[in-house]
Amino acid sequence: MITVVHKANTRGHANHGWLDTHHTFSFANYWDPERVHFGNLRVLNDDIIAAGTGFGKHPHDNMEIITVPITGKVLHQDSMGHTQTIGVNEVQVMSAGTGIFHSEYNASETDDLSLLQIWILPEKRNIKPVYNQLLFDSEMAQNRWQILVDDENGPLKINQHAVISRIFLDKGKEVSYSLKRGSERSYLFVIEGSVEMDGVKFDARDGVGLEETNEFKMKALTKALVLNIEL
């Protein structure tokens, strides 16, 4: 069932001063031919952006981009006319399609911003770009899976078969997850805490890919926050 294990300390890393980033998959100057993608999951970047700094205007096309703030707020502007802030418990999705320009800055002048950025390869190319974001109730994720993105039923949709969920687990709590019809794999990323799957311990910022299974179980060894990307 477990086919890929990416321990936190094996990820690509770059510190640019204003940006301290870890790459689960090959990205920018980090290249590992064994770690290019997991199914349609192409990028999982774990970024810390210093106060008052960020990514200036830059282009994207034909990619599904999902941004998940962990601490702080993102100030987003794009060529579709959006000027938005995205904070903790919010998720932003963009289908870049035929092409967009956007910028992403830390909205704070005093505190660092921590976020995950996920790129998923699209199902259809050259669609009209789409933007959306949504605030989620964290209480609905306490010891149960909370769906954030679902290509069929929402609450947020992208241009690819994918379901992204999160769960806040209390120590000792065990949960199961059943993959949707049509899904072939899941990639779990431990944001905080430690969990156990199939007798293997995974700690904060570890990633694990599961294939050839329709269901998995996970137990929290400490209080934990886990993101599940089903593909």
C-alpha positions in Angstrom: 0.0 0.0 0.0 2.7 2.5 0.9 4.7 3.0 -2.3 6.5 6.4 -1.6 7.9 7.9 1.5 9.3 11.4 1.5 10.9 12.2 4.9 11.0 16.0 5.7 14.8 16.1 5.7 15.1 14.6 2.2 13.2 17.4 0.5 14.8 20.0 -1.8 15.6 23.2 0.1 16.5 26.7 -0.8 16.8 29.8 1.5 16.7 33.1 -0.5 16.5 35.3 2.6 13.0 36.5 2.0 11.9 32.9 1.1 12.7 29.7 2.9 11.3 26.9 0.9 11.2 23.1 0.8 10.3 21.1 -2.3 8.7 17.7 -2.0 9.0 17.3 -5.8 11.6 18.6 -8.3 11.2 22.3 -8.6 13.3 25.3 -9.6 17.0 24.4 -8.9 16.0 21.2 -7.1 16.0 18.2 -9.4 15.6 14.5 -8.6 14.5 12.2 -11.4 12.9 9.9 -8.8 10.8 12.8 -7.4 9.2 14.6 -10.3 5.5 13.8 -9.6 3.1 11.4 -7.9 0.4 10.7 -10.3 -1.0 14.2 -11.3 0.5 15.8 -8.2 3.4 17.8 -9.7 4.4 20.3 -6.9 4.2 20.4 -3.1 6.1 23.4 -1.8 6.4 24.3 1.8 7.1 28.0 1.9 8.0 30.5 4.6 7.8 34.1 3.3 9.3 36.9 5.3 7.2 39.9 6.4 6.6 42.5 3.7 8.0 40.3 0.9 6.7 37.9 -1.7 6.5 36.7 -5.2 6.2 39.5 -7.8 4.0 39.3 -10.8 4.7 36.1 -12.7 2.8 33.9 -15.2 1.2 30.5 -15.0 -0.7 28.4 -17.6 -2.3 24.9 -17.8 -1.8 24.1 -14.1 -4.2 23.7 -11.2 -2.8 25.7 -8.3 -4.0 25.3 -4.7 -2.7 27.5 -1.9 -3.1 26.5 1.8 -1.9 29.1 4.4 -0.7 27.6 7.6 0.1 30.8 9.5 -0.4 34.4 8.4 -2.1 35.8 5.3 -1.4 35.9 1.6 -2.0 39.1 -0.4 -3.0 37.9 -3.9 -3.4 40.0 -7.1 -4.0 38.6 -10.6 -4.7 39.5 -14.2 -8.3 38.4 -13.7 -8.9 41.4 -11.5 -8.8 39.8 -8.1 -7.2 41.5 -5.1 -7.7 39.1 -2.2 -6.2 38.1 1.2 -6.2 34.4 2.0 -5.7 33.4 5.7 -5.6 30.4 8.0 -8.5 28.0 7.4 -8.9 29.4 3.9 -8.0 27.6 0.6 -7.4 29.3 -2.7 -7.7 27.5 -6.0 -6.8 28.7 -9.5 -7.1 26.9 -12.9 -4.5 28.8 -14.8 -5.7 27.5 -18.2 -4.8 29.7 -21.1 -2.6 31.9 -18.8 -2.7 34.3 -15.9 -0.3 36.7 -14.2 -0.4 36.9 -10.4 1.6 38.1 -7.4 1.7 36.6 -3.9 2.9 38.6 -1.0 3.0 38.3 2.8 0.2 40.6 3.9 2.0 41.3 7.2 4.8 43.8 7.7 5.9 42.1 11.0 5.2 38.3 10.9 6.3 35.5 8.6 3.8 33.7 6.4 3.8 29.9 6.1 1.9 28.2 3.3 1.7 25.1 1.2 1.4 25.5 -2.6 0.2 22.5 -4.5 0.2 22.1 -8.3 -1.8 19.5 -10.0 -1.7 18.7 -13.7 -5.0 19.7 -15.4 -7.4 17.3 -17.1 -8.2 19.8 -19.9 -5.7 22.2 -21.4 -6.3 25.8 -22.4 -9.5 26.4 -20.5 -10.6 29.9 -19.4 -8.8 30.7 -16.2 -10.8 30.3 -13.0 -10.3 31.7 -9.4 -12.0 30.8 -6.2 -11.3 30.7 -2.4 -13.3 29.6 0.6 -13.1 29.8 4.4 -13.5 26.5 6.2 -14.7 25.8 9.8 -11.9 24.0 11.6 -14.3 22.4 14.0 -15.6 20.3 11.1 -12.2 18.8 10.7 -11.7 17.7 14.3 -11.0 13.9 14.2 -12.9 13.6 10.9 -11.9 14.3 7.3 -13.0 17.7 6.0 -13.2 18.0 2.2 -11.6 21.2 0.9 -11.4 20.5 -2.9 -13.5 18.0 -4.9 -13.7 18.2 -8.7 -17.2 16.8 -8.7 -19.0 18.1 -5.6 -17.0 21.0 -4.4 -16.9 23.0 -2.1 -13.9 24.1 -4.2 -13.4 22.6 -7.7 -10.4 22.2 -10.0 -9.9 21.0 -13.5 -8.8 17.5 -12.6 -10.0 14.5 -10.7 -8.8 15.2 -7.2 -10.1 15.4 -3.6 -8.1 17.4 -1.1 -9.0 16.9 2.6 -7.6 17.8 6.0 -8.0 16.4 9.5 -7.0 17.6 13.0 -6.4 14.5 15.1 -6.2 14.2 18.9 -3.5 12.0 20.3 -4.4 8.3 20.1 -7.3 8.8 17.7 -7.5 6.4 14.8 -9.4 7.2 11.5 -9.9 5.5 8.2 -10.3 7.0 4.7 -12.0 5.5 1.7 -10.9 6.6 -1.8 -13.5 7.8 -4.2 -14.5 5.9 -7.3 -12.0 6.6 -10.0 -9.2 7.5 -7.7 -5.9 5.6 -8.0 -3.8 7.0 -5.2 -3.5 9.3 -2.2 -0.6 11.5 -1.0 -0.6 12.4 2.7 1.4 15.3 4.1 1.8 15.6 7.8 1.6 19.4 8.5 2.0 19.1 12.3 2.5 16.3 14.8 3.2 12.6 14.3 1.0 9.7 12.9 1.4 6.0 12.3 0.3 4.1 9.2 1.0 0.4 8.6 3.3 0.4 11.6 5.4 3.3 10.1 5.8 6.6 12.0 5.5 9.9 10.0 6.4 13.2 11.6 5.8 16.8 10.7 6.4 17.7 7.1 6.8 14.0 6.1 4.9 12.8 3.0 3.7 9.4 2.1 2.2 8.1 -1.1 -0.4 5.3 -1.1 -1.3 3.2 -4.1 -3.1 -0.1 -4.9 -5.6 0.4 -2.1 -9.1 1.6 -1.7 -8.9 2.5 2.0 -6.3 3.3 4.6 -6.1 3.8 8.4 -4.1 6.3 10.3 -3.4 6.8 14.1 -2.2 10.0 15.7 0.8 9.5 18.0 0.6 13.1 19.0 -1.9 15.9 18.2 -1.6 16.2 14.5 -2.8 18.0 11.4 -2.7 16.0 8.1 -3.5 17.0 4.5 -4.7 14.2 2.1 -4.4 14.7 -1.7 -6.4 12.0 -3.5 -5.8 11.6 -7.2 
